[in-house]
């Protein structure tokens, strides 16, 4: 059963058809010309589709392709950059003048001897404004003047000058875009400038030539203090491609016609904890000695190496090691061929004295089958996690910066906001899925952009991912689960998120996704809330340990959403009644409200925030829905045995673990001392028939295997038992 997308019909009817004559004319440039024309039309403001002529569009396309062939730097620009930052005939919502031919004729003699893109852009910024006799002046007619209007007056402010510089750069094949902020951090006003592409984006003030080169300007200090998560104080670059974000135009605050990219992080000073240095002296008995050593994390991951000093060296002449105050470290030294280390420390001292008698042998994790103590197993989890993360950190850091990643042929992007101060135990993470459905990309992208504005947790990183597809079941297809798992892992590893404070929510089609994803990925979340969605065939059994909220307007009758929500509310209430320690839930059916609940459903945010994930619950219910999984909490199935519709219940009673239901041979029980004491024998019962007693063994192999399948240190087992 598909969730209705009737609310889209009126919107779809209003979307004008592409300018077929223009696209046909562009075919004279071959497949690339047709592709360029379609890109221009697909992202064109509706008013341009109604008002611009085929002649205007064709001339713009012809001259852009001519520049691509004529200028040496333009020939190496990728198609993506060319289409988005050379081809467009406008920057903002300024009047549409045919500037390209005139600007190409005027600019070509200026840049004829330039060897690089950057050199050509610098020449244009230095000489073109003198040529057209147009400069900064507040006594201009309006902010968003076209080049023709600004040149006629000889006056423009930063926005008008930026439009001219972007256009003249594009006229000679230089990719360019306008950049600006609605308001500086200190509320001293707004500003607009320009970026050009030369193996990366570089900035310059329009008609503010700097002989030192690109990436210089009077506004650097103000830009460095911008706020990425505050739309009023962030920095945006224009984009012809409508990709979920808009450029906020201060002269037209209600308009969303110009695409944008949040580029604040390119300008802000990267905030990192203040570091300090410490000195290290090494003593054997009463004598200071020379010894090679290492600074490691608390878990044992090596951060830096050094060598102590002795002999004639001054007592205060020590190696200097950088640390971050508040973090825990160890110091490690080789003694008789075996590494020894200190206890963890947080140093406020300038110099640390290490005595050989105070060191202990470093646990040996080289043999993956060596039995571990509970203490060493905890250490091994942290060390293995840090080691595995180090291998992926660069790639994942790049994904976090770009707010996008790929998995197979699917791409997930997201918008984000950060609320409140980070708690000592780590930030919370809120994944909020947008509505939409079987609709054009532009419609679902608008829904995505709206989702980031809906809810505001008191604390946490609130993200709105963009569905990888534009299908009716966009949020519960098979690729969603691993993509969410990857996103959570990266946020935990690189953004300080507590893995036990991750929350899932969604509206309309996003609510459809919550119904389906929450039960099958319940072991990843602390709580979930469904807003105005339809469950389709989803079952609720997997919600045994996941607090779940249902929000629905009583008049939301499309595809019986209101009726089904009431039925599911009664169903989860019955599950809770039969199992009072499980199926915690909240149900709100709002009288008089339809599909839009006027944000009354926002009460779900503080309700969810009360809960913390328990990765090791004493009882679990695992139901395989449409998308099957091989691991759920502390159970793992052998390859090829997971089947849709199968159900397993597992429970710990005293020293006995009882499994009932569809339990295939070889089912693995993943164990941790957080679940049950592993130093004593454990009895296993399968469907009250196959019963055996075993003593679990903690091992590096179990830890490594678990972290390879799920980079979640909080839910990593240290021992495993296979059922017969």
N, C-alpha and C positions, 0 to 999 in steps of 0.2 A: 504494500500500500504506500503510495507516495503522498508526502505532505503537500498540501495545496500551495500554489504560489499565485493565487488569484489577485493578490494585492499588487502584482507587478503589471497586470494587463494594461492599466491606464498609462503607466509609465512607458511601456513598450510601444504603445500606439503613438506616443508623442515623439519618438526617436525618428529623425528624418533619414531617408534612404541616402546611401553614399552618392557622391557626385559622379555618376556613371560616365558622363561625357569627359570629365577631367581624367578619370582613370583610363578610359579608352585612349585619350590623347597621349597619356604618359607611356603607353605601351610602345611608342616609337623608340624609347630608350631600352627596350627589352624587358626582361623579367625584373631587373632591378628598378627600372622606372616605374613599373606598375606597383611593385612593392612599396616604393617611396610614396607614391600617390595615395595608396591605401593607408599607409601609416599616417600621412598628413590628415586625411579625411576622418579616419577612425578616432582621432584624438582632437578633432576640431571643435571649438565651441559651437553650439547650435546656431547662434546668430550668424556666424561666418558661413555655415552651410546654406543659410537663407539668403545672404547678402553678397557673397563674393562670386565673381564671375569665373567662368572656365578660363578666360583669357588671363586674368590675374593669376590664378593658380598655376596655369601652364607656364607662364613667363617665369614665375618664381622657381618652379621645378627645373626648367631648362637652364636657368642661370646657375642654380646651385650645383647641378651636375656638371656644367661647364667649368665652374670653379674647382670642382673635385679633380677634373682632368688637367686643368691649367697650372695650378700652383703645386710645387713639389711637396710641400708639407701636407697638402690635402689628400694626396694619393695614398697615404699610409694610414689614414683615419679609418677606424673600423666602421662597418655599416651601422651598428647600433649608435655610436657616437655621432656619425654623420646625420642619421635620420632625426635624432633628438636635438642636436645642437648646431647644425649647419642649415639643414633644409627649412625649418620653420620660418614663416614670413612675419612673425610677430614675437614679442617678448612677453608683454603683459596683455592688457585689454585696450591698448592704445589704438587710435584710428588706423585702419589698414591702408597704408600708402605703399605704392610700388617703388620702394627705395633701392632694390638690389642692383639694377642696371646702372643707376647714377653712382652709387657707392663703389661698385666694381671699377667703373671708369676712373673715378677720382683716386681710389686707393691703390690701384695697380702700379702706377709710377712710384708711389712711395715705398712699396715693399719689393720692388723688382730685384733688388740685390740682397734681400734677406736670405739667410741660409737655413733658419729654423723657425718653427712656429712661434716660439717665445720672442725671438728677435723681431719678427714681423708684427706681433701684437704690441711690443714696446714702441716700435716706430709709429704705428697707428695712434697709440695713446699720446705720443709726443707731438705728432704733426697734423693729424686729421682735424682736430678741433680748431687749430689755427687756420687750416685751409677753408673750413666752412664758417669760420668766425662766429662760433657758438661756444659760450662758456657759462659757468655757474652764475646764477642770479635768482634771488627769491621773487623778483617781480616778474615772474612768468605767469602765463594764463592759468595753467593747471599742472598737476603732478604728472599724469600719464600722457604727456604729449607725444605725438608721433614725431619721427625725425623731421618731416616737412614742417610741422608746426614749430618745433624748436629752432630750426634753421631760419625760418621766416622772422622769428623774434630775435634770434641771436642770444636767446636766454633759455636756461633750463636748470632745474635743480638736479640733485644726484640721480633721481630716477630717470629723468629725461636724458641726461648725459649717458647713463648706463645703457639705455635703449639704443642710443646712437652707436656706442662703442661695440655692443653686442652685434648690431646689424652690420657695421662695417667689417668686423672680423668675419662674420658669416659670409659676407659678399666675396671675400677672397679665400674662402674655404677653411677658415680657422674656427674650430668648434668653440662656441662661447655661450655663456648663460649669465643672467643677472642673479645677484645674490643680495640678500638683505635681511634685516630684522625689523619687526613691527615696532619694537621699543627696546632701547638699550637697557641693560641691567639696572642702571641708576636713574631710569626714567627721564633721561636727558633728550630723548627724541628718537627718531628712526633713521635708517640710512640704507642706501643701496649702492652696490659696487659690482664688479664684473669678475668672472672666472673664465679662463681659457684652458683648453686641453692640450697639453704637450707631455705625453706619457704620464698623465696625472693632471689633476686640476690645480691651477695656480691663480692667485688673485691679484687685482690691481684696482686702484680707484680710478673711475672714469674722469678723463681730463686732469689726472693727478699723476703725471709721469714722474717716475723715480729712477734716477740714473743708476741706483744700486741694483735695479732689476725687479723682477716680479716678487710677489709675497712681501711687499713692504707697503706701509700705509699708516696714516695717522690714527686709524681706527683699530689698530691691532689690540691695544690694551682693552678697549671696550668689548671687542669681539671675544677676547679671551675669557671674559666673565659672563658670557651668555649662558642661558639655562636650557639644556636640550629638552627637558620634560615640560617646560612652560611655553605654550604656543606664543604667548605675547613676547617672551624674551629669548626665543630660540632664533637660530639663523637658518634661512631657507635658500635654496637655489631653485631657479625656474626649471621646469621640465615640460616639454610638449607632450610627452607620454603621460597619460593620466594613470597614475600607479598607486592610488590610495591616499596620497597626501596632496594638499593644496598649498600654493604660495599665498600667504595672507597679505592682501593688498590694503594698506591703511587708508587709501583713498576710496576703497570700495569694500568695506569690512564684511558685507553680506555675500560677496561673490565667491564662488568656488570654481570659477571657470578656468583658472590657470593652475596647471599641475606644479608640484613642488617636491623637493627632496630636503629633508632635515639634515643639514651638514654641520650642525653645531660642533660636533666632536672634532672637526678639522681645524677649528679655530680656538677652542677652549684649551686652557692649560690643563694637561692631564693631572687630575687630582690623585695623589697617591700618599699613603701614610708617610709622615716625616721619618727619614732614616737617621741613624746615628752610627758611630763607629765605636768598637771596643778593641782594646788591646789584650793579648793573651801571653802569659808567662807560664812556662812549664818547669816543674821542679821534680827532681828525684832526690828524696830526702831533703836536705837543706840547700842543695845546689841547683841553680838554674841551668837548664840544658837546652841544647838545640834539638828540636823534634818537629817532624812534619805532621801536620794535623789537618782536620777538615771541620768545617761548620756544617751541620746537618739540621734538617727539620726535626721536630720531636719524634717523628716516625722513623727517621734515619736516612732521608733522601739528601744527598750531598748538594750543598749550595755553593761552597767556596773552599779553596785549599790555601794553606799558609804554612809558614815555617817559623818557629819561635827562635829567639836569639839568646845568646849567653856570652861568656868570656868577657871581652873588653867592651861589649856593647853597654851603653848606659841602661840603667835599670828601667827607665821609662821608654827605652827604644824597643818597641814591640811591633809585631805585624798588626795592621789595622783591618778590621773586618766589619762590613756594613750589616746592620740588623735593623729590623723594624720594632720599635718599642711596643711591648704588649704581646708579641708573638713568642712562642716557645721554641727553643733550640737545644741542640746538644753539641758538644765538642768531642771529636773522635781522634784517637792516636793509635798507631801500631805499637804493640809491645810484644817482643819476641815473636814477631810474625803473625800475630792475631790482633784484629782491631778491638780496642777498648774505648769506652765512652763515658761521658758524664751523665748524671741525671738531668732531666729537662730543666732549663732555667729561663727566666725572663730577667734580663740584666738591666739594672739602672746604673751599674758601675762603669767607670771608664776603663779599668783594667781588671781582668779576671786571672787569678792565680790557680793553676791546676796542679795538683799533686798526684803522682802516679798511683799512690795507694788508694786514692778515692775513685778510681776508674773501675768499671765493670766490663766483662766481655760482651761484645755485641752479639745478639742472637744470630745464629746461623740459619738463614732461610734458603740456602743453596739446594738442599735436598727437599723436594716438594712433598715427599711422603713422610718426612720426620714428624712424629707426634709433637704437638704444641701444647703448652699450658694455656689456660684462659688468658693470662696476661700477655704472653707472647703472641697468641692468636689475634688479640686486639691490635697489637703493634704491627703484626704482619698485614692486617687489613689496611691500616693507614699507609704503610710503606708501599704495598702493592698498588693501592689506589693512586698514590702520588706518582709512582713510576709509570703506570699506564696513562695517567693524565698528561704527563710530560711528553709522551709520544704524540698526543693529539692536540696539545695546547695551542700551537700556532694556528692550526686549521680552525679549531673551534673559536679562537679569539677573533679570527678574520670573519667568521660567521656572525659572531656577536656584534662586531662593529658594523657589518653590512646589514644586519637584521634580516638575514636570509640564508637558507642552506638548501642543498639538493640531496635527495635520496632516490637513487634510481633515476627515473625520468620525471619525478615530481619535485616541485619547488615550493618551499614554505617561506613566506615573508611575515613580518609582524611589525606592528606599531607598539610603542610602550610608553608608560608614564611611571614615575616613582613617587611614592607617597611616604611621608613621615621619616623619622630617623631609624637607622638600622639597629634592631635589638641586639643584645649581646649574643643570643643564640642563633642569629642569622635572620635574613629577611624572609618574608613570605612571598609566594609567587601566585599570581592570579591569571589563569588562562581563560579568556572570555571569547567565545565563538560567535561570529556574526550570523545574521540571517541572510535571506536571499533564496536561491534555488536554481531551478532549470531556467537560467536567464543569461543574457549577454554579460560578458566580462565586466563591462562598465557598471552595470546595475549591482552586481555582487561586490564590486570594489567600493561603490558608494555605501553599501551596507557595512562593509569592513571599516571604512573611515568613520562611520557613525558609532560603531561599537566601542571605539577607544574612548568615547565621550560619556558612555552610559553610567559607569559605576566608579566609585572612589573609595577604596579601602582606606582605613585609617593609617595603615602601614603596609608597605610591600611594593613589589614590582608588578604592575598591572599591564598585561600584554593582550593585544588583539591580533591573533594570527590571521593571515589571509588564506582561505581555503585553497588548496592546490588545484581544484577543479571547479567548474561551474555547473555541477550536476545537482539534482534534487537531494541526493544523499551525500552531499559534499563533505559532511563531517563524520560519517561512519563507514567510509570505504576502508579497505584493508590497509592502505598506506598511512592512514591517520595515526594508528597506534604507535608504530615505530618512530614516526616523526615527532609525536608528542614526547615519547620517552627520550629521544635525542635532545629535544629542546630543554626538557627538565634537567637532564644530565649536565648540559652546558651551563645553564643558569646556576646550578648548584656549584659547579666547579669554578666558574669564572666570575659570577656576580654575587657571591655571598649568600645564596639562597639556602635556607634550611630545608633539606629534602623531606622533612616531616611536616612542612607547612606549605604544601602545594594544593591549590584549590581550582576546581573546574566549574565553569558556568557557561551559559549560552542562551541566546534569544532566538525564537522562531526556528529557522532551520538549524541554528546553533543549539537550540533546546532539543531538537531531534537528536543531535549529536550527543548531548549530555545523557539522554535516556540510554543510548547504546554504548558509548565509550565508558561511562562511569562504572557500570557493572563489570565489564570485561577488563578494565584497567584499575580496578578499585585499590589494588595494592600500591599504586603510585600516588594516591591523593589522600588529603586529610579530610576533605568534605567536598560535596558537589551540589550545585543548584541548577534546576531546570526552569527556564522561563519560556512559556508560550510555545512549547514544542510538542510534537507527536511521537510517541514511542515506537510506532509501527509494530514490529513483532518482538521487540526487546523484552527480555525477562529480567526480573529484579533480584534473583537469588544471590548474585555476586555482591550485592550491597550490604551483606551481613555486617561488615566492619567499616562501612563508609557512610557517615551521616549524609542524608540526602534530602534536599528541599524541593518541593513542587510548587510552582507559581503559575496561576492561570486566571484569565478573565472569565467570569461566569458566562459572558456572552460571546466568547470566542468559539463559535460553532463550526468554523470551516473544518472539514474532514473530521467532525465530532471531537475536536481537541478538548473542549470543556468536559464532555461526557467521559472521554477516556481518562482524563486527568483525575476525575473523581473516582473512576474504577481503580486506577493505579494507586491512588491515595488509600483506598480501602484495602487493597491488596497488601501494601507495605505495612499498614496497620495490623493486618492479620499475621503477617510474618513476625512482626515485633511481639505481638501477643503470645505467639507460640515459642518465641525465643527472646525473652525480655532483655537479655544483655546485648542483643544485636538489633539491626535495622532501625537505628535512631533516625528519626525523620521529622520533617515539618511540612505541612500542607496548607497552602493559602489559595482558595478559590474566591477571587474578589467579585462581590456582587456589582452588577451594573457596568462592568468593564469588559471591553472586547480584547482584540489581539494586542493592542497597546495598553499597558497597565499603568500609564502615567508615573512610572518609576516607583510605584509602591513596592514592586518586587525587589527594590534595592535593600529592603530589610534582610534579604538573604545574605548580604555581605558580612555584617557583624555577626549574624548567626553562624556562618561557616567559620569565621575567625576564632570562635571559641574552641575549635577542635584541632587536635594534633594527631597526625598519622601514627598508628601503632604498626610497625612493619612485622611484628611477631605476635599476632593475636592467638589466643589459646584455641580458638575455633574458627574454621574457615569453611565457606560454601563456594565451590567452584563450578560454574555452569558455562559450558562452551556454547557461545552464541554464533552469529554469522561469521565473525572473525575469530578463529581459534588461536589459542595461546598454548605455549609449552611450559610456561611457568606462571604460578599464581601464589603470592605470599611464599610459604615454605614447602610448596610441592612443585615437582618438575616431572614431566612425562617423557618417556622414551620417544625417540624420533619416530614419526609415522603413526603414533597411537592417539593423537588428539583428534576427536571427532565432534562435529556439530551436534548439539543436543545432549551430550554426555554431562553427567553431574557427579561430583565427588564432595563428600563432607569429611572433614578431618578435625579431630578434637583431642586435646590432651587432658587426661584425667589422672592426676597423681603422676606416676612414672610410666603410664601407658599412653601410647598414641594410637587412636582408633581411626581407621579409614573405612568408610562405607560408600557404596554406590558403584559407579563405573570405574573401577580401579584396575588399569592394565598391569600385567606383570612387568616388573622393572621400574615401577613408579618410585621416584626418589623423594625422600623426606630430607629437606634441607634444614640443618640444625644450627642453633646458636645458643650460647649460655643466656642470652636475653629471653629465650623461649623456654629452655629447660636445662637444668644442671647436667653438663656433659661428662662429669667425672664419675657418674654412677651408671650402671646398666639401665637400659630402656627396653620396655616391652612394646612390641608392635602387633597390632591386631588389624586384619583386613577382612571386612565383612563378617566379623565374629567367627572366622574359620581358621585362616592361616595366622597363627600366633607364634612369635619367636622373640627371644631376648638377645640383645646385643649391646656391646659397649662402643659408643661412637669414638672416633679418633679425629681430632682437629688436625688439619694439614694445610700447607701452602697450596697444594693442588686444588683442593676444594675452593679455597679463597680465590685463586687465580681464575678458575673456570667460571665461578659466579660473577666476578667483576668483568670478565670478557663478554658475558652475555648481558649484563646490566651494570653500568657504572654507577652503582648506588651503595656507598659504603655503609649506610645505616641499615640496609637490608641484606648485607653480605653474610652468608652462612660460613661456618668454620668446619663443619663436619657434614657428612652425607650418609644416609642409609638407604639401600635399595630393597624394595619389597620383592619377595619371591614371585 
